[in-house]
Amino acid sequence: MKEELKIGIAGANRGSSFMVPFTTISETKVTAICDLNEDVLEGIGEKFGIEQRFTQYEEMLDQIDVVVLATPENLHVPQSILALKAGKHVISEVTAAVSIEQCYQLVETVQNSQAKYMMAENMCYHKPNVLIKNMVR
């Protein structure tokens, strides 16, 4: 049996959309959420039964294997870099970065890390887009 990956979601309000999909994957469990707004932490935590709630991103990283970034775009690269350097896998909402320089920093960090990075672009999987792609083929 594979070990269960502990998922942490940064940006609990927006990131709550990831909760149900992770319940369909037996090897994952959302165990922690992080948000600056303590009311959001309490509400989302209670709704989904998540006891580990953090207002400090770095503290959450110590408790998880994978982080989902659903925070403001300007935080994606700095938070990705912190996680990757800590050996945590990263799933980042789009956009990945807000400047070319940030893109270079992110790519360099990913290349020097043993952890995985995924940009969670999902529009390419929406049914109309898949149908059009198949028509073009």
C-alpha positions as CSV (number, residue, x, y, z in Angstrom):
1,M,0.0,0.0,0.0
2,K,1.3,3.4,-0.9
3,E,1.9,6.0,1.7
4,E,-0.8,8.7,1.8
5,L,0.4,12.2,0.6
6,K,-0.4,15.0,3.0
7,I,-1.8,17.9,1.1
8,G,-1.8,21.5,2.3
9,I,-3.8,24.2,0.6
10,A,-2.5,27.8,0.8
11,G,-5.3,30.3,0.1
12,A,-8.1,28.3,1.8
13,N,-11.1,30.1,0.4
14,R,-10.2,29.8,-3.3
15,G,-8.3,26.6,-2.7
16,S,-11.4,24.9,-1.2
17,S,-12.4,23.9,-4.7
18,F,-9.5,21.4,-4.6
19,M,-11.0,19.6,-1.5
20,V,-13.5,17.3,-3.2
21,P,-11.2,16.2,-6.1
22,F,-8.5,15.2,-3.6
23,T,-11.0,13.0,-1.8
24,T,-11.3,10.9,-5.0
25,I,-7.6,10.0,-4.9
26,S,-7.0,7.3,-2.2
27,E,-3.3,8.2,-1.9
28,T,-4.0,11.8,-0.9
29,K,-5.5,13.6,2.0
30,V,-5.9,17.3,2.6
31,T,-4.5,17.7,6.1
32,A,-3.8,21.4,6.4
33,I,-5.0,24.8,5.2
34,C,-3.4,28.2,5.3
35,D,-5.0,31.6,5.0
36,L,-4.4,35.1,6.5
37,N,-8.1,35.4,7.3
38,E,-8.8,33.4,10.4
39,D,-12.6,33.5,9.8
40,V,-11.9,31.7,6.4
41,L,-9.7,29.2,8.2
42,E,-12.3,28.4,10.7
43,G,-15.1,28.2,8.2
44,I,-13.3,26.0,5.6
45,G,-11.7,24.0,8.4
46,E,-15.0,23.2,9.9
47,K,-16.7,22.5,6.6
48,F,-14.1,20.0,5.5
49,G,-13.0,18.7,8.9
50,I,-9.4,20.0,8.7
51,E,-7.8,20.5,12.0
52,Q,-4.4,21.8,11.0
53,R,-5.0,25.5,10.2
54,F,-2.2,28.0,9.7
55,T,-1.9,31.7,9.1
56,Q,1.9,31.3,8.5
57,Y,2.7,29.5,5.2
58,E,6.2,28.4,6.4
59,E,4.7,26.7,9.4
60,M,2.3,24.7,7.2
61,L,5.1,23.5,5.0
62,D,6.6,21.6,7.9
63,Q,3.5,19.4,8.2
64,I,2.8,18.4,4.6
65,D,4.2,16.6,1.5
66,V,2.4,18.7,-1.2
67,V,1.2,22.3,-1.3
68,V,-1.5,23.6,-3.5
69,L,-1.1,27.4,-4.1
70,A,-4.4,29.2,-4.5
71,T,-3.0,32.5,-3.3
72,P,-2.7,35.8,-5.1
73,E,-0.6,35.5,-8.3
74,N,2.2,37.6,-7.0
75,L,2.9,35.1,-4.3
76,H,3.0,32.0,-6.5
77,V,6.7,32.1,-7.3
78,P,8.0,33.0,-3.8
79,Q,5.8,30.4,-2.2
80,S,6.7,27.8,-4.8
81,I,10.4,28.4,-4.3
82,L,10.0,28.1,-0.5
83,A,8.2,24.8,-0.9
84,L,10.5,23.3,-3.5
85,K,13.6,24.2,-1.4
86,A,11.9,22.5,1.5
87,G,11.4,19.3,-0.6
88,K,7.7,19.8,-1.0
89,H,5.8,19.1,-4.2
90,V,3.9,22.1,-5.6
91,I,0.6,22.4,-7.5
92,S,0.2,26.1,-8.5
93,E,-2.8,27.8,-9.9
94,V,-2.2,29.9,-12.9
95,T,-0.6,32.2,-13.5
96,A,2.7,30.7,-12.4
97,A,4.6,34.0,-12.3
98,V,4.0,37.7,-12.9
99,S,7.3,38.5,-14.7
100,I,9.8,36.9,-16.9
101,E,12.4,37.1,-14.1
102,Q,10.1,35.2,-11.8
103,C,9.7,32.5,-14.5
104,Y,13.5,32.1,-14.7
105,Q,13.7,31.9,-10.9
106,L,11.0,29.3,-10.8
107,V,12.5,27.1,-13.6
108,E,15.9,27.2,-12.0
109,T,14.5,26.2,-8.6
110,V,12.5,23.4,-10.2
111,Q,15.6,22.1,-12.0
112,N,17.6,22.1,-8.8
113,S,14.9,20.4,-6.7
114,Q,14.0,16.7,-6.2
115,A,10.4,17.8,-5.7
116,K,7.8,18.0,-8.5
117,Y,6.1,21.2,-9.7
118,M,2.8,21.4,-11.6
119,M,1.0,24.4,-13.0
120,A,-2.6,23.6,-12.5
121,E,-3.8,24.9,-15.9
122,N,-7.1,23.1,-16.6
123,M,-8.8,25.0,-19.4
124,C,-7.2,22.6,-21.9
125,Y,-9.3,19.8,-20.4
126,H,-12.7,21.5,-20.6
127,K,-15.0,19.6,-22.9
128,P,-15.3,22.3,-25.6
129,N,-11.6,22.7,-25.9
130,V,-11.0,19.0,-26.1
131,L,-13.7,18.7,-28.8
132,I,-12.1,21.4,-30.9
133,K,-8.6,19.9,-30.4
134,N,-9.9,16.5,-31.6
135,M,-11.6,18.2,-34.6
136,V,-8.3,19.8,-35.6
137,R,-6.5,16.5,-35.5
